[in-house]
Amino acid sequence: METTKAIVFAGKDRVSLADVPRPHRGPGDAVIRITTTTICGTDIHIIRGEYPVRPDLVLGHEPVRTIEELGIGLDGL
């Protein structure tokens, strides 16, 4: 199984760097390579334990990215 690195929620007031499964494209999907990211207010609330989420949730949804792979139906991006 191919993996990639991600910052994940590890419990209240804790995050960790983890190997997570590398996503693969399907029809209508794009796989992107994250070059830089940051956290937002929602991530802060998650880290503080104010929003219930599952352990190992990948954080940081404000990325700078490039397209790695395109699925069927996404030509021209």
Biopython code that builds the backbone (N, CA, C, O; Angstrom):
import numpy as np
from Bio.PDB.StructureBuilder import StructureBuilder

atoms = [
    (1, "MET", "N", (0.843, -1.177, 0.000)),
    (1, "MET", "CA", (0.000, 0.000, 0.000)),
    (1, "MET", "C", (0.890, 1.242, 0.000)),
    (1, "MET", "O", (1.801, 1.366, 0.819)),
    (2, "GLU", "N", (0.617, 2.149, -0.918)),
    (2, "GLU", "CA", (1.328, 3.421, -0.949)),
    (2, "GLU", "C", (0.783, 4.336, 0.133)),
    (2, "GLU", "O", (-0.416, 4.335, 0.414)),
    (3, "THR", "N", (1.676, 5.122, 0.743)),
    (3, "THR", "CA", (1.253, 6.061, 1.770)),
    (3, "THR", "C", (1.781, 7.451, 1.467)),
    (3, "THR", "O", (2.652, 7.639, 0.617)),
    (4, "THR", "N", (1.234, 8.412, 2.179)),
    (4, "THR", "CA", (1.684, 9.786, 2.126)),
    (4, "THR", "C", (1.656, 10.330, 3.542)),
    (4, "THR", "O", (1.014, 9.741, 4.412)),
    (5, "LYS", "N", (2.329, 11.428, 3.790)),
    (5, "LYS", "CA", (2.361, 12.028, 5.126)),
    (5, "LYS", "C", (1.193, 12.995, 5.295)),
    (5, "LYS", "O", (0.788, 13.669, 4.349)),
    (6, "ALA", "N", (0.658, 13.053, 6.517)),
    (6, "ALA", "CA", (-0.422, 13.982, 6.823)),
    (6, "ALA", "C", (-0.391, 14.335, 8.306)),
    (6, "ALA", "O", (0.055, 13.541, 9.134)),
    (7, "ILE", "N", (-0.864, 15.517, 8.626)),
    (7, "ILE", "CA", (-1.067, 15.911, 10.015)),
    (7, "ILE", "C", (-2.453, 15.441, 10.414)),
    (7, "ILE", "O", (-3.438, 15.775, 9.756)),
    (8, "VAL", "N", (-2.536, 14.672, 11.482)),
    (8, "VAL", "CA", (-3.819, 14.100, 11.896)),
    (8, "VAL", "C", (-4.143, 14.482, 13.336)),
    (8, "VAL", "O", (-3.248, 14.723, 14.146)),
    (9, "PHE", "N", (-5.431, 14.532, 13.637)),
    (9, "PHE", "CA", (-5.926, 14.769, 14.982)),
    (9, "PHE", "C", (-5.602, 13.541, 15.827)),
    (9, "PHE", "O", (-5.979, 12.421, 15.482)),
    (10, "ALA", "N", (-4.900, 13.762, 16.938)),
    (10, "ALA", "CA", (-4.474, 12.641, 17.782)),
    (10, "ALA", "C", (-5.133, 12.680, 19.158)),
    (10, "ALA", "O", (-4.739, 11.931, 20.052)),
    (11, "GLY", "N", (-6.117, 13.531, 19.334)),
    (11, "GLY", "CA", (-6.785, 13.684, 20.620)),
    (11, "GLY", "C", (-6.769, 15.134, 21.039)),
    (11, "GLY", "O", (-6.045, 15.947, 20.463)),
    (12, "LYS", "N", (-7.557, 15.459, 22.029)),
    (12, "LYS", "CA", (-7.667, 16.856, 22.476)),
    (12, "LYS", "C", (-6.278, 17.458, 22.701)),
    (12, "LYS", "O", (-5.456, 16.917, 23.441)),
    (13, "ASP", "N", (-6.046, 18.589, 22.042)),
    (13, "ASP", "CA", (-4.790, 19.341, 22.135)),
    (13, "ASP", "C", (-3.574, 18.589, 21.587)),
    (13, "ASP", "O", (-2.441, 18.896, 21.958)),
    (14, "ARG", "N", (-3.802, 17.598, 20.702)),
    (14, "ARG", "CA", (-2.691, 16.830, 20.150)),
    (14, "ARG", "C", (-2.895, 16.576, 18.656)),
    (14, "ARG", "O", (-3.989, 16.222, 18.217)),
    (15, "VAL", "N", (-1.830, 16.761, 17.893)),
    (15, "VAL", "CA", (-1.789, 16.362, 16.484)),
    (15, "VAL", "C", (-0.523, 15.549, 16.284)),
    (15, "VAL", "O", (0.400, 15.615, 17.096)),
    (16, "SER", "N", (-0.480, 14.785, 15.207)),
    (16, "SER", "CA", (0.735, 14.025, 14.913)),
    (16, "SER", "C", (0.932, 13.931, 13.405)),
    (16, "SER", "O", (-0.011, 14.085, 12.628)),
    (17, "LEU", "N", (2.163, 13.677, 13.012)),
    (17, "LEU", "CA", (2.492, 13.423, 11.617)),
    (17, "LEU", "C", (2.367, 11.922, 11.411)),
    (17, "LEU", "O", (2.992, 11.139, 12.128)),
    (18, "ALA", "N", (1.560, 11.516, 10.433)),
    (18, "ALA", "CA", (1.281, 10.093, 10.240)),
    (18, "ALA", "C", (1.365, 9.712, 8.772)),
    (18, "ALA", "O", (1.175, 10.546, 7.887)),
    (19, "ASP", "N", (1.650, 8.442, 8.527)),
    (19, "ASP", "CA", (1.540, 7.881, 7.185)),
    (19, "ASP", "C", (0.084, 7.461, 6.992)),
    (19, "ASP", "O", (-0.458, 6.692, 7.785)),
    (20, "VAL", "N", (-0.541, 7.969, 5.938)),
    (20, "VAL", "CA", (-1.927, 7.617, 5.624)),
    (20, "VAL", "C", (-1.970, 7.035, 4.220)),
    (20, "VAL", "O", (-1.072, 7.307, 3.422)),
    (21, "PRO", "N", (-2.988, 6.239, 3.893)),
    (21, "PRO", "CA", (-3.068, 5.673, 2.545)),
    (21, "PRO", "C", (-3.109, 6.769, 1.479)),
    (21, "PRO", "O", (-3.839, 7.751, 1.618)),
    (22, "ARG", "N", (-2.325, 6.595, 0.419)),
    (22, "ARG", "CA", (-2.347, 7.537, -0.695)),
    (22, "ARG", "C", (-3.643, 7.342, -1.465)),
    (22, "ARG", "O", (-3.991, 6.217, -1.824)),
    (23, "PRO", "N", (-4.363, 8.438, -1.721)),
    (23, "PRO", "CA", (-5.603, 8.299, -2.488)),
    (23, "PRO", "C", (-5.323, 7.970, -3.951)),
    (23, "PRO", "O", (-4.271, 8.318, -4.487)),
    (24, "HIS", "N", (-6.261, 7.308, -4.577)),
    (24, "HIS", "CA", (-6.184, 7.000, -6.001)),
    (24, "HIS", "C", (-7.448, 7.519, -6.673)),
    (24, "HIS", "O", (-8.519, 7.539, -6.067)),
    (25, "ARG", "N", (-7.320, 7.928, -7.899)),
    (25, "ARG", "CA", (-8.438, 8.545, -8.600)),
    (25, "ARG", "C", (-9.477, 7.511, -9.008)),
    (25, "ARG", "O", (-9.178, 6.338, -9.232)),
    (26, "GLY", "N", (-10.695, 7.992, -9.091)),
    (26, "GLY", "CA", (-11.810, 7.246, -9.645)),
    (26, "GLY", "C", (-12.512, 8.155, -10.638)),
    (26, "GLY", "O", (-12.086, 9.295, -10.825)),
    (27, "PRO", "N", (-13.563, 7.693, -11.271)),
    (27, "PRO", "CA", (-14.292, 8.565, -12.200)),
    (27, "PRO", "C", (-14.752, 9.834, -11.490)),
    (27, "PRO", "O", (-15.349, 9.771, -10.415)),
    (28, "GLY", "N", (-14.475, 10.970, -12.089)),
    (28, "GLY", "CA", (-14.883, 12.245, -11.519)),
    (28, "GLY", "C", (-14.022, 12.740, -10.371)),
    (28, "GLY", "O", (-14.360, 13.741, -9.739)),
    (29, "ASP", "N", (-12.912, 12.059, -10.086)),
    (29, "ASP", "CA", (-12.014, 12.448, -8.997)),
    (29, "ASP", "C", (-10.730, 13.049, -9.554)),
    (29, "ASP", "O", (-10.335, 12.775, -10.687)),
    (30, "ALA", "N", (-10.098, 13.862, -8.743)),
    (30, "ALA", "CA", (-8.756, 14.355, -9.028)),
    (30, "ALA", "C", (-7.899, 14.066, -7.804)),
    (30, "ALA", "O", (-8.345, 14.259, -6.673)),
    (31, "VAL", "N", (-6.678, 13.608, -8.021)),
    (31, "VAL", "CA", (-5.715, 13.453, -6.938)),
    (31, "VAL", "C", (-4.795, 14.656, -7.017)),
    (31, "VAL", "O", (-4.246, 14.965, -8.075)),
    (32, "ILE", "N", (-4.632, 15.331, -5.890)),
    (32, "ILE", "CA", (-3.806, 16.537, -5.881)),
    (32, "ILE", "C", (-2.584, 16.326, -4.992)),
    (32, "ILE", "O", (-2.621, 15.556, -4.033)),
    (33, "ARG", "N", (-1.503, 17.024, -5.328)),
    (33, "ARG", "CA", (-0.294, 17.019, -4.493)),
    (33, "ARG", "C", (-0.293, 18.337, -3.730)),
    (33, "ARG", "O", (-0.291, 19.417, -4.321)),
    (34, "ILE", "N", (-0.293, 18.225, -2.409)),
    (34, "ILE", "CA", (-0.269, 19.403, -1.548)),
    (34, "ILE", "C", (1.175, 19.865, -1.422)),
    (34, "ILE", "O", (2.049, 19.078, -1.059)),
    (35, "THR", "N", (1.434, 21.138, -1.720)),
    (35, "THR", "CA", (2.784, 21.672, -1.575)),
    (35, "THR", "C", (2.916, 22.504, -0.308)),
    (35, "THR", "O", (3.995, 22.570, 0.280)),
    (36, "THR", "N", (1.842, 23.131, 0.113)),
    (36, "THR", "CA", (1.798, 23.936, 1.338)),
    (36, "THR", "C", (0.362, 23.937, 1.831)),
    (36, "THR", "O", (-0.572, 23.909, 1.030)),
    (37, "THR", "N", (0.185, 23.970, 3.124)),
    (37, "THR", "CA", (-1.167, 24.092, 3.659)),
    (37, "THR", "C", (-1.118, 24.827, 4.982)),
    (37, "THR", "O", (-0.050, 25.028, 5.562)),
    (38, "THR", "N", (-2.261, 25.216, 5.440)),
    (38, "THR", "CA", (-2.382, 25.850, 6.747)),
    (38, "THR", "C", (-3.661, 25.349, 7.391)),
    (38, "THR", "O", (-4.465, 24.669, 6.753)),
    (39, "ILE", "N", (-3.840, 25.680, 8.624)),
    (39, "ILE", "CA", (-5.066, 25.308, 9.304)),
    (39, "ILE", "C", (-5.989, 26.510, 9.359)),
    (39, "ILE", "O", (-5.552, 27.640, 9.142)),
    (40, "CYS", "N", (-7.249, 26.277, 9.644)),
    (40, "CYS", "CA", (-8.207, 27.369, 9.759)),
    (40, "CYS", "C", (-8.883, 27.283, 11.119)),
    (40, "CYS", "O", (-8.533, 26.437, 11.942)),
    (41, "GLY", "N", (-9.842, 28.153, 11.347)),
    (41, "GLY", "CA", (-10.552, 28.180, 12.617)),
    (41, "GLY", "C", (-11.203, 26.857, 12.969)),
    (41, "GLY", "O", (-11.215, 26.463, 14.135)),
    (42, "THR", "N", (-11.747, 26.164, 11.976)),
    (42, "THR", "CA", (-12.375, 24.867, 12.234)),
    (42, "THR", "C", (-11.355, 23.888, 12.798)),
    (42, "THR", "O", (-11.651, 23.160, 13.746)),
    (43, "ASP", "N", (-10.151, 23.865, 12.220)),
    (43, "ASP", "CA", (-9.105, 22.964, 12.718)),
    (43, "ASP", "C", (-8.750, 23.285, 14.172)),
    (43, "ASP", "O", (-8.540, 22.371, 14.971)),
    (44, "ILE", "N", (-8.683, 24.557, 14.519)),
    (44, "ILE", "CA", (-8.385, 24.959, 15.901)),
    (44, "ILE", "C", (-9.452, 24.407, 16.845)),
    (44, "ILE", "O", (-9.131, 23.870, 17.905)),
    (45, "HIS", "N", (-10.730, 24.542, 16.456)),
    (45, "HIS", "CA", (-11.819, 24.013, 17.291)),
    (45, "HIS", "C", (-11.704, 22.493, 17.434)),
    (45, "HIS", "O", (-11.945, 21.950, 18.512)),
    (46, "ILE", "N", (-11.334, 21.807, 16.344)),
    (46, "ILE", "CA", (-11.163, 20.349, 16.406)),
    (46, "ILE", "C", (-10.044, 20.000, 17.384)),
    (46, "ILE", "O", (-10.219, 19.142, 18.250)),
    (47, "ILE", "N", (-8.896, 20.663, 17.249)),
    (47, "ILE", "CA", (-7.747, 20.385, 18.113)),
    (47, "ILE", "C", (-8.094, 20.634, 19.578)),
    (47, "ILE", "O", (-7.661, 19.882, 20.451)),
    (48, "ARG", "N", (-8.863, 21.673, 19.854)),
    (48, "ARG", "CA", (-9.249, 21.992, 21.237)),
    (48, "ARG", "C", (-10.304, 21.035, 21.785)),
    (48, "ARG", "O", (-10.656, 21.107, 22.963)),
    (49, "GLY", "N", (-10.808, 20.139, 20.938)),
    (49, "GLY", "CA", (-11.815, 19.190, 21.387)),
    (49, "GLY", "C", (-13.222, 19.745, 21.389)),
    (49, "GLY", "O", (-14.114, 19.169, 22.013)),
    (50, "GLU", "N", (-13.440, 20.871, 20.692)),
    (50, "GLU", "CA", (-14.747, 21.535, 20.684)),
    (50, "GLU", "C", (-15.693, 20.944, 19.642)),
    (50, "GLU", "O", (-16.905, 21.134, 19.738)),
    (51, "TYR", "N", (-15.165, 20.235, 18.654)),
    (51, "TYR", "CA", (-15.978, 19.541, 17.652)),
    (51, "TYR", "C", (-15.646, 18.055, 17.752)),
    (51, "TYR", "O", (-14.474, 17.682, 17.697)),
    (52, "PRO", "N", (-16.649, 17.211, 17.898)),
    (52, "PRO", "CA", (-16.345, 15.778, 17.975)),
    (52, "PRO", "C", (-15.976, 15.226, 16.596)),
    (52, "PRO", "O", (-16.773, 15.283, 15.659)),
    (53, "VAL", "N", (-14.776, 14.700, 16.487)),
    (53, "VAL", "CA", (-14.317, 14.067, 15.244)),
    (53, "VAL", "C", (-13.622, 12.765, 15.592)),
    (53, "VAL", "O", (-13.240, 12.534, 16.739)),
    (54, "ARG", "N", (-13.466, 11.927, 14.597)),
    (54, "ARG", "CA", (-12.798, 10.648, 14.815)),
    (54, "ARG", "C", (-11.286, 10.863, 14.938)),
    (54, "ARG", "O", (-10.738, 11.769, 14.311)),
    (55, "PRO", "N", (-10.618, 10.042, 15.735)),
    (55, "PRO", "CA", (-9.153, 10.106, 15.784)),
    (55, "PRO", "C", (-8.581, 9.851, 14.383)),
    (55, "PRO", "O", (-9.186, 9.143, 13.579)),
    (56, "ASP", "N", (-7.442, 10.418, 14.107)),
    (56, "ASP", "CA", (-6.724, 10.286, 12.830)),
    (56, "ASP", "C", (-7.354, 11.061, 11.687)),
    (56, "ASP", "O", (-6.995, 10.841, 10.530)),
    (57, "LEU", "N", (-8.291, 11.969, 11.980)),
    (57, "LEU", "CA", (-8.829, 12.847, 10.945)),
    (57, "LEU", "C", (-7.698, 13.704, 10.402)),
    (57, "LEU", "O", (-6.976, 14.326, 11.180)),
    (58, "VAL", "N", (-7.525, 13.752, 9.075)),
    (58, "VAL", "CA", (-6.489, 14.576, 8.458)),
    (58, "VAL", "C", (-6.922, 16.037, 8.546)),
    (58, "VAL", "O", (-8.029, 16.389, 8.138)),
    (59, "LEU", "N", (-6.044, 16.885, 9.080)),
    (59, "LEU", "CA", (-6.324, 18.310, 9.237)),
    (59, "LEU", "C", (-5.645, 19.111, 8.131)),
    (59, "LEU", "O", (-4.790, 18.596, 7.412)),
    (60, "GLY", "N", (-6.036, 20.369, 8.006)),
    (60, "GLY", "CA", (-5.411, 21.277, 7.050)),
    (60, "GLY", "C", (-6.098, 21.243, 5.705)),
    (60, "GLY", "O", (-5.630, 20.563, 4.792)),
    (61, "HIS", "N", (-7.194, 21.959, 5.562)),
    (61, "HIS", "CA", (-7.939, 21.935, 4.298)),
    (61, "HIS", "C", (-7.858, 23.270, 3.564)),
    (61, "HIS", "O", (-8.783, 23.647, 2.845)),
    (62, "GLU", "N", (-6.746, 23.982, 3.749)),
    (62, "GLU", "CA", (-6.491, 25.242, 3.054)),
    (62, "GLU", "C", (-5.213, 25.093, 2.233)),
    (62, "GLU", "O", (-4.229, 25.786, 2.496)),
    (63, "PRO", "N", (-5.213, 24.182, 1.226)),
    (63, "PRO", "CA", (-3.948, 23.848, 0.574)),
    (63, "PRO", "C", (-3.599, 24.697, -0.658)),
    (63, "PRO", "O", (-4.461, 25.281, -1.314)),
    (64, "VAL", "N", (-2.292, 24.732, -0.934)),
    (64, "VAL", "CA", (-1.762, 25.117, -2.234)),
    (64, "VAL", "C", (-1.416, 23.790, -2.885)),
    (64, "VAL", "O", (-0.729, 22.967, -2.281)),
    (65, "ARG", "N", (-1.881, 23.570, -4.111)),
    (65, "ARG", "CA", (-1.757, 22.228, -4.673)),
    (65, "ARG", "C", (-1.560, 22.244, -6.182)),
    (65, "ARG", "O", (-1.774, 23.251, -6.857)),
    (66, "THR", "N", (-1.143, 21.082, -6.683)),
    (66, "THR", "CA", (-1.088, 20.832, -8.122)),
    (66, "THR", "C", (-1.813, 19.518, -8.387)),
    (66, "THR", "O", (-1.860, 18.643, -7.523)),
    (67, "ILE", "N", (-2.368, 19.384, -9.566)),
    (67, "ILE", "CA", (-3.093, 18.164, -9.922)),
    (67, "ILE", "C", (-2.093, 17.078, -10.276)),
    (67, "ILE", "O", (-1.230, 17.281, -11.130)),
    (68, "GLU", "N", (-2.203, 15.924, -9.625)),
    (68, "GLU", "CA", (-1.364, 14.752, -9.889)),
    (68, "GLU", "C", (-1.992, 13.820, -10.902)),
    (68, "GLU", "O", (-1.333, 13.384, -11.846)),
    (69, "GLU", "N", (-3.293, 13.507, -10.705)),
    (69, "GLU", "CA", (-4.004, 12.560, -11.552)),
    (69, "GLU", "C", (-5.440, 13.041, -11.754)),
    (69, "GLU", "O", (-6.051, 13.605, -10.846)),
    (70, "LEU", "N", (-5.963, 12.812, -12.939)),
    (70, "LEU", "CA", (-7.366, 13.120, -13.238)),
    (70, "LEU", "C", (-8.117, 11.849, -13.559)),
    (70, "LEU", "O", (-7.620, 10.994, -14.292)),
    (71, "GLY", "N", (-9.321, 11.720, -13.008)),
    (71, "GLY", "CA", (-10.176, 10.588, -13.317)),
    (71, "GLY", "C", (-10.965, 10.840, -14.591)),
    (71, "GLY", "O", (-10.969, 11.946, -15.130)),
    (72, "ILE", "N", (-11.623, 9.810, -15.054)),
    (72, "ILE", "CA", (-12.474, 9.918, -16.242)),
    (72, "ILE", "C", (-13.517, 10.997, -16.034)),
    (72, "ILE", "O", (-14.141, 11.073, -14.976)),
    (73, "GLY", "N", (-13.704, 11.830, -17.045)),
    (73, "GLY", "CA", (-14.697, 12.899, -16.983)),
    (73, "GLY", "C", (-14.147, 14.225, -16.514)),
    (73, "GLY", "O", (-14.902, 15.190, -16.405)),
    (74, "LEU", "N", (-12.850, 14.310, -16.231)),
    (74, "LEU", "CA", (-12.264, 15.561, -15.761)),
    (74, "LEU", "C", (-11.212, 16.093, -16.730)),
    (74, "LEU", "O", (-10.292, 16.793, -16.309)),
    (75, "ASP", "N", (-11.328, 15.780, -17.993)),
    (75, "ASP", "CA", (-10.374, 16.284, -18.983)),
    (75, "ASP", "C", (-10.433, 17.812, -19.043)),
    (75, "ASP", "O", (-11.494, 18.408, -18.858)),
    (76, "GLY", "N", (-9.308, 18.424, -19.298)),
    (76, "GLY", "CA", (-9.249, 19.857, -19.508)),
    (76, "GLY", "C", (-8.975, 20.687, -18.275)),
    (76, "GLY", "O", (-8.935, 21.914, -18.362)),
    (77, "LEU", "N", (-8.785, 20.056, -17.130)),
    (77, "LEU", "CA", (-8.455, 20.841, -15.931)),
    (77, "LEU", "C", (-6.978, 21.153, -15.901)),
    (77, "LEU", "O", (-6.504, 21.805, -14.971)),
]
sb = StructureBuilder()
sb.init_structure("model")
sb.init_model(0)
sb.init_chain("A")
sb.init_seg("    ")
for serial, (resi, resn, name, xyz) in enumerate(atoms, 1):
    if name == "N":
        sb.init_residue(resn, " ", resi, " ")
    sb.init_atom(name, np.array(xyz, "f"), 0.0, 1.0, " ", f" {name:<3s}", serial, name[0])
structure = sb.get_structure()
